[in-house]
Amino acid sequence: MNMEPMVFKFSDPGCTAHYMDTLLDIVKGYRDNQKDDFLAISVIQTCIDVVPDFYHLPQTLQKTVKHQLGIEEKVKIESIALPNEQQMSLKKQVAHILYSTRNSIVHAKSNYEPNGLECPPDSLEEVNQMMSSIGRALIQWNENQADYIRV
């Protein structure tokens, strides 16, 4: 990344403290958002098998995920053996859906901008069932860890 244009802009006499503060706030917000997203993805990829609960996702989101995985819409994900790469991609996409849905609820009245991966409000009950199952799986995963790893 070429930092020269930014350094030039900061050295410009017209560059105000407000401009720099605004830019730093944007960068910090982006960094914080990336950390949160990464945490959701890494926990699900490491600890959870999302295939058994995939049916809890609304049909529109199932269709999107299947399309991205290159799986026909009619095929039930839980009835096929996914290669490891597809399993990881599936987990990542489910993590994005859950994270986006969470953000759409928590930040509903602020500056949240939908990305198309949010669960529709009329399907939240199904996603809640998925989250309950994921919560149980996380507890079970933790219980199966050695004492020095267990949280």
VOZAMAR-490840 format. One record per atom (N, C-alpha, C): residue number from 0; residue in one letter; atom name; x, y, z. Coordinates in steps of 0.05 Angstrom, whole numbers. Layout:
# residues N
REC   n res atom   east  north     up
REC NUM   A   CA      X      Y      Z
...
END
This chain:
# residues 151
REC   n res atom   east  north     up
REC   0   M    N     17    -24      0
REC   0   M   CA      0      0      0
REC   0   M    C     18     25      0
REC   1   N    N     12     43    -18
REC   1   N   CA     28     67    -20
REC   1   N    C     17     88     -1
REC   2   M    N     33     95     19
REC   2   M   CA     25    114     39
REC   2   M    C     31    143     32
REC   3   E    N     45    147     10
REC   3   E   CA     54    174      2
REC   3   E    C     31    194     -1
REC   4   P    N      9    186    -16
REC   4   P   CA    -13    206    -19
REC   4   P    C    -26    214      8
REC   5   M    N    -27    195     27
REC   5   M   CA    -38    201     53
REC   5   M    C    -20    220     69
REC   6   V    N      6    215     68
REC   6   V   CA     25    232     81
REC   6   V    C     24    260     69
REC   7   F    N     22    261     43
REC   7   F   CA     20    287     29
REC   7   F    C     -5    302     39
REC   8   K    N    -28    288     40
REC   8   K   CA    -53    301     49
REC   8   K    C    -51    311     78
REC   9   F    N    -38    295     95
REC   9   F   CA    -36    303    123
REC   9   F    C    -17    327    126
REC  10   S    N      2    329    108
REC  10   S   CA     21    352    111
REC  10   S    C      9    378     98
REC  11   D    N    -13    375     84
REC  11   D   CA    -26    398     72
REC  11   D    C    -37    417     94
REC  12   P    N    -32    443     92
REC  12   P   CA    -42    462    113
REC  12   P    C    -72    462    116
REC  13   G    N    -87    453     95
REC  13   G   CA   -116    453     97
REC  13   G    C   -126    428    111
REC  14   C    N   -109    410    118
REC  14   C   CA   -117    385    132
REC  14   C    C   -122    392    161
REC  15   T    N   -147    389    169
REC  15   T   CA   -154    397    197
REC  15   T    C   -152    373    215
REC  16   A    N   -152    379    241
REC  16   A   CA   -152    357    261
REC  16   A    C   -178    341    259
REC  17   H    N   -200    355    252
REC  17   H   CA   -225    341    249
REC  17   H    C   -224    321    227
REC  18   Y    N   -211    328    204
REC  18   Y   CA   -208    310    182
REC  18   Y    C   -192    285    190
REC  19   M    N   -170    289    204
REC  19   M   CA   -153    267    213
REC  19   M    C   -168    249    233
REC  20   D    N   -183    262    252
REC  20   D   CA   -198    246    271
REC  20   D    C   -220    230    257
REC  21   T    N   -233    242    238
REC  21   T   CA   -254    227    223
REC  21   T    C   -242    203    209
REC  22   L    N   -219    207    195
REC  22   L   CA   -206    186    181
REC  22   L    C   -198    163    201
REC  23   L    N   -187    171    223
REC  23   L   CA   -178    151    243
REC  23   L    C   -202    136    254
REC  24   D    N   -225    149    258
REC  24   D   CA   -250    136    268
REC  24   D    C   -259    115    247
REC  25   I    N   -258    122    222
REC  25   I   CA   -266    104    201
REC  25   I    C   -248     79    201
REC  26   V    N   -222     84    203
REC  26   V   CA   -202     61    203
REC  26   V    C   -207     44    227
REC  27   K    N   -211     56    251
REC  27   K   CA   -215     41    275
REC  27   K    C   -241     25    273
REC  28   G    N   -262     37    263
REC  28   G   CA   -287     22    260
REC  28   G    C   -285     -1    241
REC  29   Y    N   -270      2    219
REC  29   Y   CA   -266    -20    201
REC  29   Y    C   -250    -42    214
REC  30   R    N   -229    -35    229
REC  30   R   CA   -212    -55    242
REC  30   R    C   -229    -70    263
REC  31   D    N   -245    -56    279
REC  31   D   CA   -261    -69    299
REC  31   D    C   -281    -88    286
REC  32   N    N   -293    -79    264
REC  32   N   CA   -313    -96    250
REC  32   N    C   -300   -121    239
REC  33   Q    N   -276   -119    229
REC  33   Q   CA   -262   -142    218
REC  33   Q    C   -255   -162    240
REC  34   K    N   -248   -152    264
REC  34   K   CA   -241   -170    286
REC  34   K    C   -266   -186    294
REC  35   D    N   -289   -172    296
REC  35   D   CA   -314   -186    305
REC  35   D    C   -321   -207    285
REC  36   D    N   -320   -201    259
REC  36   D   CA   -327   -219    238
REC  36   D    C   -308   -243    239
REC  37   F    N   -283   -238    242
REC  37   F   CA   -263   -259    242
REC  37   F    C   -268   -278    266
REC  38   L    N   -275   -267    289
REC  38   L   CA   -280   -284    312
REC  38   L    C   -303   -303    307
REC  39   A    N   -325   -293    297
REC  39   A   CA   -348   -310    291
REC  39   A    C   -341   -332    271
REC  40   I    N   -326   -325    251
REC  40   I   CA   -318   -345    231
REC  40   I    C   -300   -366    243
REC  41   S    N   -280   -357    257
REC  41   S   CA   -260   -376    268
REC  41   S    C   -272   -395    289
REC  42   V    N   -291   -385    305
REC  42   V   CA   -304   -403    325
REC  42   V    C   -321   -424    311
REC  43   I    N   -336   -415    292
REC  43   I   CA   -354   -435    278
REC  43   I    C   -337   -454    262
REC  44   Q    N   -316   -445    248
REC  44   Q   CA   -299   -463    232
REC  44   Q    C   -284   -483    249
REC  45   T    N   -277   -475    274
REC  45   T   CA   -261   -492    291
REC  45   T    C   -278   -511    307
REC  46   C    N   -301   -502    316
REC  46   C   CA   -316   -517    337
REC  46   C    C   -342   -530    329
REC  47   I    N   -353   -522    306
REC  47   I   CA   -381   -530    300
REC  47   I    C   -384   -544    274
REC  48   D    N   -402   -563    273
REC  48   D   CA   -411   -575    248
REC  48   D    C   -438   -563    242
REC  49   V    N   -440   -545    222
REC  49   V   CA   -465   -531    216
REC  49   V    C   -483   -547    198
REC  50   V    N   -473   -569    186
REC  50   V   CA   -490   -584    167
REC  50   V    C   -516   -594    179
REC  51   P    N   -516   -606    203
REC  51   P   CA   -541   -616    214
REC  51   P    C   -562   -594    219
REC  52   D    N   -554   -569    222
REC  52   D   CA   -573   -548    228
REC  52   D    C   -578   -529    204
REC  53   F    N   -567   -536    181
REC  53   F   CA   -569   -519    157
REC  53   F    C   -599   -514    150
REC  54   Y    N   -615   -534    155
REC  54   Y   CA   -644   -532    147
REC  54   Y    C   -658   -510    163
REC  55   H    N   -646   -500    185
REC  55   H   CA   -659   -478    200
REC  55   H    C   -656   -451    186
REC  56   L    N   -638   -449    166
REC  56   L   CA   -636   -424    152
REC  56   L    C   -660   -421    133
REC  57   P    N   -669   -396    129
REC  57   P   CA   -691   -391    110
REC  57   P    C   -683   -401     83
REC  58   Q    N   -703   -409     67
REC  58   Q   CA   -698   -420     40
REC  58   Q    C   -681   -401     23
REC  59   T    N   -687   -375     25
REC  59   T   CA   -672   -356      8
REC  59   T    C   -642   -356     14
REC  60   L    N   -635   -359     40
REC  60   L   CA   -607   -359     48
REC  60   L    C   -595   -386     41
REC  61   Q    N   -610   -408     44
REC  61   Q   CA   -600   -435     36
REC  61   Q    C   -593   -434      6
REC  62   K    N   -611   -422     -9
REC  62   K   CA   -606   -421    -39
REC  62   K    C   -581   -406    -45
REC  63   T    N   -577   -383    -31
REC  63   T   CA   -553   -367    -35
REC  63   T    C   -527   -383    -28
REC  64   V    N   -528   -396     -5
REC  64   V   CA   -505   -412      3
REC  64   V    C   -499   -434    -16
REC  65   K    N   -520   -449    -24
REC  65   K   CA   -516   -471    -42
REC  65   K    C   -504   -461    -69
REC  66   H    N   -515   -439    -78
REC  66   H   CA   -504   -428   -103
REC  66   H    C   -474   -421   -101
REC  67   Q    N   -467   -409    -79
REC  67   Q   CA   -438   -402    -75
REC  67   Q    C   -421   -427    -72
REC  68   L    N   -432   -449    -62
REC  68   L   CA   -417   -474    -59
REC  68   L    C   -418   -491    -85
REC  69   G    N   -434   -482   -105
REC  69   G   CA   -436   -498   -129
REC  69   G    C   -453   -523   -126
REC  70   I    N   -473   -522   -108
REC  70   I   CA   -490   -545   -103
REC  70   I    C   -518   -538   -114
REC  71   E    N   -530   -557   -127
REC  71   E   CA   -557   -553   -138
REC  71   E    C   -577   -546   -116
REC  72   E    N   -596   -530   -123
REC  72   E   CA   -616   -520   -104
REC  72   E    C   -632   -543    -91
REC  73   K    N   -638   -564   -107
REC  73   K   CA   -654   -587    -97
REC  73   K    C   -639   -605    -78
REC  74   V    N   -613   -604    -78
REC  74   V   CA   -597   -623    -62
REC  74   V    C   -597   -614    -33
REC  75   K    N   -602   -634    -15
REC  75   K   CA   -600   -628     14
REC  75   K    C   -571   -630     23
REC  76   I    N   -561   -609     34
REC  76   I   CA   -533   -609     42
REC  76   I    C   -526   -631     62
REC  77   E    N   -545   -636     80
REC  77   E   CA   -540   -657    100
REC  77   E    C   -540   -685     89
REC  78   S    N   -547   -689     63
REC  78   S   CA   -548   -715     51
REC  78   S    C   -523   -721     34
REC  79   I    N   -505   -702     32
REC  79   I   CA   -481   -706     15
REC  79   I    C   -456   -703     32
REC  80   A    N   -434   -715     23
REC  80   A   CA   -408   -712     36
REC  80   A    C   -394   -689     23
REC  81   L    N   -390   -668     39
REC  81   L   CA   -376   -644     28
REC  81   L    C   -346   -647     32
REC  82   P    N   -331   -640     12
REC  82   P   CA   -301   -640     15
REC  82   P    C   -294   -618     37
REC  83   N    N   -272   -621     49
REC  83   N   CA   -264   -603     70
REC  83   N    C   -265   -573     62
REC  84   E    N   -257   -567     38
REC  84   E   CA   -257   -539     28
REC  84   E    C   -286   -528     28
REC  85   Q    N   -305   -545     18
REC  85   Q   CA   -333   -536     18
REC  85   Q    C   -344   -534     46
REC  86   Q    N   -336   -552     64
REC  86   Q   CA   -345   -551     92
REC  86   Q    C   -336   -524    104
REC  87   M    N   -311   -517    100
REC  87   M   CA   -301   -492    111
REC  87   M    C   -315   -468     99
REC  88   S    N   -321   -469     73
REC  88   S   CA   -335   -447     60
REC  88   S    C   -364   -445     71
REC  89   L    N   -377   -468     75
REC  89   L   CA   -404   -469     86
REC  89   L    C   -404   -456    114
REC  90   K    N   -385   -464    130
REC  90   K   CA   -383   -453    158
REC  90   K    C   -379   -423    157
REC  91   K    N   -362   -414    139
REC  91   K   CA   -356   -385    137
REC  91   K    C   -381   -370    128
REC  92   Q    N   -396   -381    109
REC  92   Q   CA   -420   -368    100
REC  92   Q    C   -442   -367    122
REC  93   V    N   -445   -389    137
REC  93   V   CA   -464   -390    159
REC  93   V    C   -456   -369    180
REC  94   A    N   -430   -367    186
REC  94   A   CA   -420   -347    205
REC  94   A    C   -427   -319    196
REC  95   H    N   -423   -314    170
REC  95   H   CA   -430   -288    159
REC  95   H    C   -460   -282    162
REC  96   I    N   -476   -302    157
REC  96   I   CA   -505   -299    159
REC  96   I    C   -513   -292    188
REC  97   L    N   -502   -308    207
REC  97   L   CA   -509   -303    235
REC  97   L    C   -498   -276    244
REC  98   Y    N   -474   -269    236
REC  98   Y   CA   -462   -244    244
REC  98   Y    C   -478   -220    232
REC  99   S    N   -486   -223    207
REC  99   S   CA   -502   -202    193
REC  99   S    C   -529   -199    206
REC 100   T    N   -541   -221    213
REC 100   T   CA   -568   -221    226
REC 100   T    C   -566   -208    253
REC 101   R    N   -545   -215    268
REC 101   R   CA   -541   -202    294
REC 101   R    C   -538   -172    291
REC 102   N    N   -521   -164    272
REC 102   N   CA   -517   -135    268
REC 102   N    C   -542   -121    259
REC 103   S    N   -558   -134    243
REC 103   S   CA   -583   -121    234
REC 103   S    C   -602   -116    257
REC 104   I    N   -601   -133    277
REC 104   I   CA   -619   -130    300
REC 104   I    C   -607   -110    320
REC 105   V    N   -582   -113    326
REC 105   V   CA   -569    -96    346
REC 105   V    C   -567    -67    336
REC 106   H    N   -561    -63    311
REC 106   H   CA   -557    -37    300
REC 106   H    C   -580    -27    282
REC 107   A    N   -603    -38    287
REC 107   A   CA   -626    -33    269
REC 107   A    C   -633     -4    266
REC 108   K    N   -629     12    287
REC 108   K   CA   -637     40    285
REC 108   K    C   -613     59    281
REC 109   S    N   -589     48    278
REC 109   S   CA   -566     65    274
REC 109   S    C   -559     65    244
REC 110   N    N   -534     65    238
REC 110   N   CA   -525     67    210
REC 110   N    C   -520     41    197
REC 111   Y    N   -532     19    206
REC 111   Y   CA   -528     -7    194
REC 111   Y    C   -538     -8    165
REC 112   E    N   -522    -19    148
REC 112   E   CA   -530    -22    120
REC 112   E    C   -531    -52    114
REC 113   P    N   -554    -62    106
REC 113   P   CA   -557    -91    100
REC 113   P    C   -539   -100     78
REC 114   N    N   -530   -125     80
REC 114   N   CA   -512   -136     59
REC 114   N    C   -525   -160     45
REC 115   G    N   -550   -165     51
REC 115   G   CA   -564   -187     37
REC 115   G    C   -562   -214     50
REC 116   L    N   -546   -216     71
REC 116   L   CA   -542   -241     85
REC 116   L    C   -558   -242    111
REC 117   E    N   -574   -222    117
REC 117   E   CA   -589   -222    142
REC 117   E    C   -613   -241    139
REC 118   C    N   -620   -253    161
REC 118   C   CA   -644   -270    163
REC 118   C    C   -668   -251    163
REC 119   P    N   -688   -257    146
REC 119   P   CA   -712   -241    147
REC 119   P    C   -726   -243    174
REC 120   P    N   -738   -221    183
REC 120   P   CA   -751   -221    210
REC 120   P    C   -771   -244    214
REC 121   D    N   -785   -252    194
REC 121   D   CA   -805   -274    197
REC 121   D    C   -792   -302    200
REC 122   S    N   -766   -304    197
REC 122   S   CA   -752   -329    200
REC 122   S    C   -733   -330    224
REC 123   L    N   -735   -310    241
REC 123   L   CA   -716   -309    264
REC 123   L    C   -720   -332    283
REC 124   E    N   -744   -342    285
REC 124   E   CA   -749   -365    303
REC 124   E    C   -732   -390    295
REC 125   E    N   -731   -394    269
REC 125   E   CA   -715   -417    258
REC 125   E    C   -685   -412    264
REC 126   V    N   -676   -388    259
REC 126   V   CA   -648   -382    264
REC 126   V    C   -642   -384    294
REC 127   N    N   -661   -377    311
REC 127   N   CA   -658   -380    340
REC 127   N    C   -653   -409    347
REC 128   Q    N   -668   -427    334
REC 128   Q   CA   -664   -456    338
REC 128   Q    C   -636   -464    330
REC 129   M    N   -626   -453    308
REC 129   M   CA   -599   -459    299
REC 129   M    C   -579   -449    319
REC 130   M    N   -583   -425    329
REC 130   M   CA   -565   -413    349
REC 130   M    C   -565   -430    375
REC 131   S    N   -588   -440    383
REC 131   S   CA   -590   -458    407
REC 131   S    C   -573   -483    403
REC 132   S    N   -576   -494    379
REC 132   S   CA   -560   -518    373
REC 132   S    C   -530   -512    372
REC 133   I    N   -523   -490    360
REC 133   I   CA   -495   -482    359
REC 133   I    C   -484   -477    387
REC 134   G    N   -500   -464    404
REC 134   G   CA   -492   -459    432
REC 134   G    C   -487   -485    447
REC 135   R    N   -505   -505    443
REC 135   R   CA   -501   -531    456
REC 135   R    C   -475   -544    445
REC 136   A    N   -471   -542    419
REC 136   A   CA   -447   -554    407
REC 136   A    C   -422   -541    417
REC 137   L    N   -422   -515    421
REC 137   L   CA   -399   -501    432
REC 137   L    C   -393   -510    461
REC 138   I    N   -414   -513    477
REC 138   I   CA   -410   -522    504
REC 138   I    C   -399   -551    504
REC 139   Q    N   -409   -568    487
REC 139   Q   CA   -399   -595    484
REC 139   Q    C   -370   -595    475
REC 140   W    N   -364   -579    455
REC 140   W   CA   -337   -577    445
REC 140   W    C   -318   -569    468
REC 141   N    N   -326   -549    483
REC 141   N   CA   -309   -539    505
REC 141   N    C   -305   -561    526
REC 142   E    N   -327   -576    532
REC 142   E   CA   -325   -598    552
REC 142   E    C   -306   -620    543
REC 143   N    N   -303   -624    517
REC 143   N   CA   -286   -645    506
REC 143   N    C   -256   -637    505
REC 144   Q    N   -250   -612    512
REC 144   Q   CA   -223   -602    511
REC 144   Q    C   -207   -610    536
REC 145   A    N   -181   -611    533
REC 145   A   CA   -165   -616    557
REC 145   A    C   -168   -593    576
REC 146   D    N   -163   -599    602
REC 146   D   CA   -167   -578    623
REC 146   D    C   -152   -552    617
REC 147   Y    N   -128   -554    607
REC 147   Y   CA   -112   -530    602
REC 147   Y    C   -123   -513    579
REC 148   I    N   -140   -524    562
REC 148   I   CA   -152   -510    540
REC 148   I    C   -180   -500    547
REC 149   R    N   -194   -515    563
REC 149   R   CA   -222   -509    569
REC 149   R    C   -226   -480    580
REC 150   V    N   -246   -468    571
REC 150   V   CA   -253   -441    580
REC 150   V    C   -271   -442    604
END
